[in-house]
């Protein structure tokens, strides 16, 4: 019977530490293989084109007890992936992303709205091609827990709509839609 006491005490202590870790503010760094930004738009009324940026880094601060947090996303615009090498080069040109001058786009949160301990929307500033505009993203999916590596982790999908003409990328509007649907997908872990 005395042999069970140390095992029970160790289990209670590890549970208390895990609970304390989930209740305190933490900073999470994105996992590169599961973090990216997708975008889609209507092409001449024929189809919805979907593309993504493959190289995205994010830092998230999350405090479920205080219902606060922040998000910063860095997007390598040269990592745009349209599914076509020819079009990748076209969209990186001066009429659109102009990656020779603007190799990075950013999203930095200014506030996060919570429902209970889960974020439901993020307001922030999106900077693309040297132009900064406010954007609101709806958090459509969120999870906080232990990942496969047994680390404290978070994951989220957030979506919003922007007008590309507001970022000096209005070529072919309205034939190609001005509205672009944006989705930021993040999986991140605490150190």
Buried (B, 14 or more C-beta within 10 A) or exposed (E): EEEEEEEEEEEEEEEEEEEEEBEEEBEBBBBEEEBBBBBBBBEEEEEEBEBBBBBBBBBBBBBBEEBBBBBBBBBBBBBBBBEEEEBBEEBBEBEBBBBEEBBBBBBBBEEBEBEEBBBBBBBBEBBBBEEEEEBEBEBEEBEBEEBEEEEBBBBBBBBBEBBBBEBBBBEBEEEBBBBBBBBBBBBBBBE
